Amino acid sequence: MDGKPVNNINALEMSDTPYKTPIMSDANSEEVGDIMGKMPSWANRWGISITSILLLMVLISTYFIRFPETLDAKVIVSSSAPPVKMVSRSSAPIQKLLVGNNDLVREGDILCILSNSSKYGDVELVAKYATLIDTSITLVEVKDKLHIPSGLQLGELQTQYTELLQSIQQYKFFLSQNTYKAKVEYLVSQSNLQTRLIGELEKKSHLLKEQLDLGHQHFEIDSGLALEKVISRLAYDETRRKFIDEKINTEGNDISILENKLLEREYKKNISETLLELQEKDNELQQKIRDAAKKFRGVYAIWQQNYIIKSPIAGRIVLFNYWKENQFVQVGENILTIIPQVSKYVVKGSVGMIGAGKVKNGQKVLIKLYAYPYKEYGVLVGSVNSMSTVSMDSAFALEIILKRGLTTNLNKKILEHHQLEGMGEILLDDKSVFERLFENIFGSWRKHV
């Protein structure tokens, strides 16, 4: 056909004779199978060599590849100063809420007042006076400052307030209308007059003694003259009578001095006794005031516990269920929480009984916090500081020290929380894969020996 080769397919299509697949003889198929099933010797040698080298390299690498064994521990990261929950001691509505959410407070600040039958201002006024009385050495120095008004509304403290007010009023009346003081002043004046009288009598005594001496001399002279018959017996008797009178006057004056001195001592004794009675009465009234002040302070402390919420520490206020006045609070309910300023963190953990003996001080701990996914934030890095020597509830207690505080290994700072929970991985001793492999083999062998 014009010298061009004819396409076989076209030829077949054009031919009316059907196409038959060539059939291979049995002898030829066996020869081909032998050739295909037999691997060349050079492939065997190279395959074995390469496999052996790879296995040797893997075995050698297991000796150099090391990774630590880990032990899981439940971990709680908390601040050294935990939050303080202020719990209500009474069931009552909130009368005054003096703080708001996130407010900063100082220790001793009043945070909340629960509704009660007392006026807070009246109670605090009387409490101030009661404290002044209870801390004073003597009430004389503060009596002018004790001006407790009457008619205050103190509710549960009304009885103690009335007792304190009456005792102060009695003491002030005693000081202003003091009969002991008037009596002492009278006795002192009488004693002073007696002293002056004694002084005058003693002066008179000196004069009388001089007069007596002169009378005695005159009597001696007249006695001699009477013996010599110079003077008459009548003149002698007159001289003798005058001498005796002078002697009687002198002795009588001495007796009067003694009597007045005894009277002066009696006055002084009465003064001392009156002053002692005055002091005893003063002490009695002062003690009555102090006892009343102590009673008031005692019930005031109970009243504060029941109705006044004070901050025991400095920190930040967190309000949850209660945030406005007139909300009713049940006894035992948490009104608010005070979050102290965080200075340091304490990490406590616990490990189970299995593997706890491998834990040693100084081992590294990787802490994964539940609230902060470790793949995003990283882990906190710490070390084992100590482990308890006894277990409780099938667990040993751990104390862990954070090396970088709340900064993770990815240099991300975790926000301040007063408590965070997580899982810690304690990195035990490093061992190679080779050591672990043979440790398991020999361990299994020892079990069967």
C-alpha positions in Angstrom: 0.0 0.0 0.0 2.1 2.9 -1.3 5.2 1.3 0.5 3.9 2.4 4.0 3.7 -0.1 6.9 0.3 -1.0 8.0 -0.6 -0.5 11.7 -1.1 -3.9 13.4 -4.1 -2.7 15.3 -5.7 -1.4 12.2 -4.7 -4.5 10.4 -6.4 -6.6 13.0 -9.4 -4.4 12.9 -9.4 -4.7 9.2 -8.8 -8.5 9.3 -11.6 -10.8 9.8 -9.3 -13.4 11.6 -9.5 -13.2 15.4 -6.3 -12.3 17.5 -4.7 -14.9 19.7 -2.4 -14.3 22.7 0.9 -16.1 22.3 1.3 -19.0 24.8 4.7 -19.5 26.7 5.8 -23.0 27.1 6.3 -24.6 30.6 10.1 -24.9 30.1 10.4 -21.2 29.6 8.3 -20.2 32.6 10.4 -22.3 35.0 13.6 -20.7 33.8 12.1 -17.2 34.3 10.9 -18.1 37.8 14.3 -19.3 38.8 15.9 -16.1 37.6 13.3 -13.9 39.4 13.4 -15.9 42.7 17.2 -15.9 43.1 18.9 -12.8 44.7 22.3 -11.9 43.5 25.1 -12.6 46.0 26.4 -9.0 45.9 22.9 -7.7 47.2 23.0 -10.2 50.1 26.4 -9.0 51.2 25.7 -5.3 51.0 22.2 -5.7 52.6 23.6 -7.6 55.6 26.5 -5.1 56.0 24.3 -2.0 55.9 21.8 -3.6 58.3 24.5 -4.6 60.7 26.0 -1.1 60.6 22.7 0.6 61.2 21.9 -1.7 64.1 25.4 -1.1 65.6 24.9 2.7 65.3 21.5 2.5 66.9 23.0 0.4 69.8 25.9 2.9 70.3 23.5 5.9 70.2 21.4 4.3 72.9 24.4 4.7 75.2 24.8 8.4 74.5 21.1 9.4 74.3 20.1 10.2 77.9 16.9 11.5 79.4 15.7 11.8 83.0 13.1 9.7 84.6 10.1 11.7 85.8 7.8 11.4 88.7 4.5 13.3 88.7 3.4 15.3 91.8 0.3 17.3 92.5 1.4 20.9 93.2 -0.3 24.0 94.8 1.4 27.3 94.3 0.2 29.8 97.0 1.3 33.1 98.4 3.0 33.2 101.8 0.1 35.3 103.1 -3.1 33.6 102.1 -6.4 35.5 101.4 -8.5 36.3 104.5 -12.2 35.6 104.3 -14.3 37.9 106.5 -17.2 35.7 107.8 -20.4 37.1 109.3 -21.0 36.2 113.0 -24.6 37.3 112.9 -27.6 37.0 110.6 -28.5 40.6 109.8 -28.8 43.1 106.9 -25.7 45.2 106.0 -26.2 48.5 107.6 -23.1 50.2 106.1 -20.6 48.9 103.6 -17.6 51.2 103.8 -15.5 49.7 101.0 -15.8 48.9 97.4 -14.4 46.2 95.1 -10.6 46.4 94.7 -10.3 49.1 97.3 -7.0 49.1 99.3 -7.4 48.9 103.1 -5.1 49.1 106.0 -5.0 46.9 109.1 -7.7 47.8 111.5 -9.9 49.6 109.0 -13.7 49.2 109.4 -15.1 47.5 106.3 -18.7 46.7 107.1 -21.3 47.3 109.8 -24.2 44.9 110.2 -27.6 46.2 111.3 -28.2 46.2 115.1 -30.1 48.2 117.8 -27.1 50.4 118.6 -25.9 53.6 117.1 -22.4 53.1 115.9 -21.3 56.6 116.7 -22.7 56.4 120.3 -21.0 53.1 120.9 -17.6 54.3 119.6 -17.9 57.5 121.8 -18.4 55.5 125.0 -15.8 53.0 124.0 -13.3 55.8 123.6 -14.0 57.0 127.2 -13.9 53.4 128.5 -10.5 52.9 126.9 -9.2 56.2 128.4 -10.3 55.1 131.8 -8.9 51.6 131.5 -5.5 52.7 130.4 -5.1 55.6 132.9 -2.9 55.2 136.0 -5.2 57.4 138.1 -8.6 58.9 137.2 -7.7 62.2 138.9 -5.6 63.2 135.9 -8.4 62.4 133.4 -11.5 63.2 135.4 -11.9 66.6 133.6 -11.9 64.7 130.3 -14.7 62.3 131.2 -17.8 64.0 129.7 -19.9 61.1 128.7 -23.3 62.4 127.6 -26.5 60.8 128.8 -29.3 59.5 126.6 -27.1 57.7 124.1 -28.6 54.7 122.2 -26.4 51.7 122.7 -28.8 48.8 122.4 -27.2 45.6 123.7 -24.6 47.7 125.6 -27.2 50.0 127.3 -26.8 48.3 130.8 -23.0 48.6 130.8 -23.2 52.2 129.5 -25.6 53.2 132.3 -23.5 51.6 134.9 -20.4 53.4 133.6 -22.2 56.7 133.4 -23.6 56.5 137.0 -20.2 55.5 138.4 -18.6 58.5 136.8 -21.3 60.8 138.0 -20.9 59.5 141.6 -17.2 60.1 141.5 -17.6 63.6 140.3 -20.2 64.3 143.0 -17.9 62.9 145.6 -15.1 65.2 144.4 -17.3 68.3 144.3 -19.2 67.6 147.6 -16.5 66.1 149.5 -17.4 66.0 153.3 -14.1 64.3 154.1 -12.2 67.2 152.6 -14.1 69.7 154.7 -13.5 67.6 157.8 -9.8 67.4 157.1 -9.6 71.1 156.5 -11.3 71.8 159.9 -9.0 69.3 161.7 -5.9 70.8 160.1 -7.0 74.3 161.1 -7.6 73.2 164.7 -4.3 71.4 164.7 -2.5 74.5 163.5 -4.2 76.6 166.3 -3.2 74.0 168.8 0.4 74.2 167.6 0.3 78.0 168.0 -1.1 77.7 171.5 1.6 75.3 172.5 4.1 77.7 171.2 2.7 80.5 173.3 2.5 78.3 176.4 6.2 77.4 175.9 7.1 81.1 175.7 5.1 81.6 178.9 6.9 78.7 180.5 10.3 80.3 179.9 9.1 83.5 181.6 7.6 81.6 184.5 10.8 79.7 185.0 12.7 82.9 185.1 10.2 84.4 187.6 10.5 81.2 189.6 14.2 81.5 189.7 14.0 85.0 191.0 11.4 84.1 193.6 13.6 81.2 194.7 16.5 83.6 195.1 14.3 86.1 197.0 13.0 83.2 199.2 16.6 82.1 200.0 17.6 85.7 201.0 14.5 86.1 203.2 15.1 82.7 204.8 18.6 83.9 205.9 17.3 87.2 207.1 14.5 85.5 209.1 17.1 83.3 210.8 19.1 86.3 211.8 15.9 88.0 213.0 16.4 90.8 210.5 12.9 90.5 209.1 9.7 89.4 210.8 8.1 86.1 210.6 5.2 87.6 208.7 7.4 89.0 206.0 9.1 85.6 205.6 5.8 83.8 205.2 4.7 86.3 202.5 7.9 85.7 200.6 7.5 81.9 200.9 3.9 82.1 199.8 4.8 84.1 196.6 7.5 81.5 195.8 5.1 78.7 196.2 2.5 80.5 193.9 5.2 81.0 191.3 6.1 77.4 191.4 2.5 76.3 191.1 2.0 78.6 188.1 5.1 77.2 186.4 4.1 73.6 186.9 0.5 74.4 185.8 1.8 75.9 182.6 3.9 72.8 181.9 0.8 70.6 182.5 -1.2 72.8 180.1 1.6 72.4 177.5 1.4 68.6 177.8 -2.4 68.6 177.5 -2.3 70.8 174.4 0.3 68.5 172.8 -1.9 65.5 173.5 -4.8 67.4 171.9 -2.6 68.3 168.9 -1.7 64.6 168.4 -5.4 63.8 168.6 -6.1 66.3 165.9 -3.3 64.9 163.7 -4.6 61.4 164.3 -8.1 62.4 163.2 -6.6 64.0 160.2 -4.7 60.9 159.2 -7.8 58.7 159.8 -10.0 61.1 157.8 -7.4 61.2 155.0 -7.3 57.4 155.0 -11.1 57.2 154.8 -11.0 59.8 152.0 -8.4 57.8 150.1 -10.4 54.5 150.6 -13.6 56.1 149.4 -11.8 57.7 146.4 -10.2 54.3 145.5 -13.6 52.6 145.9 -15.3 55.0 143.5 -12.4 54.9 141.1 -12.4 51.1 141.2 -16.1 51.1 140.5 -15.5 53.2 137.4 -12.7 51.0 136.3 -14.9 47.9 136.8 -17.7 49.5 134.8 -15.2 50.4 132.0 -13.9 46.9 131.9 -17.4 45.4 131.7 -18.2 47.8 128.9 -15.1 47.0 126.9 -15.9 43.3 127.3 -19.3 43.5 125.9 -18.1 46.1 123.3 -15.6 43.5 122.1 -18.4 40.9 121.7 -20.5 43.6 119.9 -17.7 44.3 117.5 -17.2 40.6 116.7 -20.9 40.3 116.0 -21.6 43.5 114.0 -18.3 45.2 113.0 -16.1 43.8 110.2 -12.6 45.1 110.6 -9.6 44.3 108.4 -7.1 42.1 110.2 -4.4 42.8 107.5 -3.6 45.3 104.8 -4.6 44.4 101.3 -7.2 44.6 98.5 -10.9 44.1 98.9 -12.7 41.5 96.7 -16.5 41.5 96.9 -18.5 38.4 95.7 -22.1 38.0 96.8 -22.5 41.2 98.8 -21.8 44.6 97.4 -24.5 47.0 98.7 -26.3 48.0 101.9 -29.4 46.3 103.2 -28.4 42.9 101.7 -29.2 40.2 104.3 -26.2 38.1 105.5 -26.6 34.8 107.1 -24.3 33.8 110.0 -21.2 32.0 108.7 -21.4 33.5 105.2 -18.4 35.1 103.6 -19.1 38.8 103.3 -15.8 39.8 101.5 -12.3 38.7 101.1 -9.0 40.6 101.7 -6.2 39.8 99.3 -2.9 40.7 100.9 0.0 42.0 98.9 2.1 39.1 97.6 5.7 39.1 98.8 6.7 35.5 98.0 5.2 32.2 96.9 5.2 28.9 98.7 4.9 25.7 96.6 3.6 22.5 98.3 3.2 19.2 96.6 2.5 15.5 97.1 3.8 12.4 95.5 2.4 8.9 95.7 4.1 5.9 97.4 5.4 4.4 94.2 8.8 5.9 93.3 8.9 8.4 96.2 12.2 6.9 97.4 13.9 8.3 94.3 13.1 11.9 95.2 16.1 13.8 96.5 16.6 17.4 97.6 17.7 19.7 94.8 16.1 17.7 92.0 14.6 19.9 89.3 10.8 20.2 89.1 8.8 21.4 86.1 5.4 22.8 87.1 2.5 22.9 84.6 -0.3 25.1 85.8 -3.8 24.1 85.0 -4.9 27.7 84.5 -2.0 28.4 82.0 -1.5 25.8 79.3 2.2 24.9 79.3 2.4 24.7 75.5 1.5 28.4 75.3 2.9 29.8 78.6 5.6 27.3 79.4 6.4 25.8 82.8 7.6 27.1 86.2 11.0 25.8 87.2 11.7 24.9 90.7 13.7 22.4 92.8 12.8 20.0 95.6 13.6 21.6 99.0 12.4 18.8 101.3 10.2 15.8 101.5 8.3 14.5 104.5 9.7 11.4 106.2 6.2 10.0 106.9 3.3 9.6 104.5 -0.3 10.7 105.0 -3.2 9.3 102.9 -0.7 7.3 100.8 1.3 10.3 99.8 4.5 12.2 100.9 4.5 16.0 101.3 6.9 18.0 99.2 8.3 21.5 99.6 9.4 23.1 96.4 11.4 26.3 95.8 10.7 28.4 92.7 13.9 29.6 91.0 12.4 32.5 89.0 9.1 33.1 90.9 6.1 33.2 88.5 8.3 33.6 85.4 8.1 30.5 83.1 10.9 29.0 81.1 9.4 30.9 78.1 10.0 34.2 80.0 6.3 34.7 80.4 5.2 36.3 83.6 2.2 34.6 85.3 -0.3 37.1 86.9 -0.3 37.2 90.6 -2.7 34.7 92.1 -3.0 33.7 95.7 -3.4 30.0 94.8 -2.7 28.1 91.6 -2.9 24.3 91.1 -0.9 22.2 88.7 1.1 19.1 88.0 4.8 18.9 88.7 7.3 16.7 86.9 10.2 15.8 89.2 13.3 15.1 87.1 15.0 12.1 88.7 18.4 10.7 87.8 19.5 10.8 84.1 19.9 7.4 82.5 20.7 6.4 78.9 18.5 4.3 76.7 21.1 1.6 76.8 21.1 1.6 80.7 17.3 1.5 80.8 17.2 -1.3 78.2 19.6 -3.6 80.1 18.1 -2.5 83.4 14.8 -3.9 82.3 16.4 -7.1 80.8 18.3 -7.8 84.0 15.4 -6.9 86.1 13.2 -9.4 84.3 16.0 -12.0 84.5 16.3 -11.5 88.3 12.6 -12.1 88.7 12.9 -15.5 87.1 16.1 -16.5 88.9 
